[in-house]
Amino acid sequence: MTSYDFAVIGGGLVGSAIAYGLARAGHQVCVLDEGDVAYRASRGNFGLVWVQGKGQEIPLYSEWSMSSASLWAGLTDELYDLTGIRTQHQAPGGVHLCYSADELSSRQSALESLSRATQGRFDFDMLDHDQLRQLIPEIGESVVGASWSRLDGHANPLYLLRALHAGIQHHGGTYKSCGPVRRIRPEAGSFIVDCERQQVHAARVVLAAGLGNRDLAPQVGLSAPLAPNRGEILVTERMKPLLNLPTTYLRQTGEGSILMGDSHEDVGFDDGTETHVLSHIAQRAVRALPALANTRVVRAWGALRVMTPDGYPLYEASETYPGAFVACCHSGVTLAAAHVKRLAPWIAGDTPPAEISPFTAERFHVQTATPV
Amino acid sequence: MFKRLPLSDTTCNRDVTITFDDLTVTAREGETVAAALLAAGMRNCRTTPVSESPRAPYCMMGVCFECLMEVDGVPNVQACQMLVREGMQVRSQQGARRLVHDHA
């Protein structure tokens, strides 16, 4: 049985970012990936690198997102130099569109309170319709205005995942598509991971299996109370540039497709699509950009978000089995750079980043949780 | 490069005049746009959205999407699935399709 410094369970964006961060620091890493039958949040997501509006209940999450957004450009250059794969990351700022004066003013007060909670480190501007039209000439008349943040951007999550996998291998890491992990057995201060077809021995183990962490975490003294939340996305044919900055639910990719999201559906483990949901998404997109009415949709899909009860991430080291860690979050794209450059060093033994202190599962234990 | 098969005695297809970019092309009723333009000597119908490399009709049966062209102001039309009509205006596409604000 081969032995590694780290076994990372899960080859999606969270697991791959952590594994890449560990491998680039010289650790022997093995990524155990379920394979193509897995629920792939990383292959269904929208691709925002997004800061504005996040962290209203837990401002440290805004700080964590800002940290990652600021590290993204460096990560994308590093991955390109190493692997020749471009993530298509751009940070032109982003807008959240509002359709009424009430919506605009409640958006403004929510962001003002977030800005105060971060001592002004999160900053933003409110745009009226005419100012928004300067940024997006195609904007619809029914859009009253928008909030704008210079911190927002977007990237291609599929290229990011490919680049991370290539980067892991470049740094001597191992990738195994090994079917679902059946069991993790703590043994003499290390871990034996039983996959469907093989066993791997590792000094430390990182659970980054998305929704699969629910069943894996208790095996190493952790808990991961996660639930799936479905989002559906439509994509158009490739167009000449018409939207040069991302919005919360519309963005134009590097190839020219317009992605339209998003829905939030509680439908269990069903990652399909429903016509009435897609229709609503398309109608909202056409309100934002009326010219989309004359474009063709070429694909649509559903994917399952990895959601904790409060929507914030889960990062925790096991006290009962030192060396076991759990990491899961919904924002695998936004947080990729922080996972590579700040979370992986913590897993390797450094002091934890200050921003992640609220994100243990303790906040979900009704006996111990304190209000945040 | 391409030539039309001889017509059978029972068909009597009329000539139809269409334009392709700045050229006037004589086609036959019942032909697709792609077939008519290939018969007229067209080599490329578009360039691709990302690398802008040239493309021409390929499968001629609606599957490969190589023959996308702008027909009467509508971009990304499959030219192999569209029959010619008198006065039709066909344009090659350069790169990604343009935005169209109002349908004709």
Interface residues (C-beta under 8 A of the other chain):
Chain A: E138 E237 R238 M239 K240 L242 E255 G256 P290 A291 N294 T295 R296
Chain B: P49 V50 N76 G95 A96 R97 R98 L99 V100 H101 D102 H103
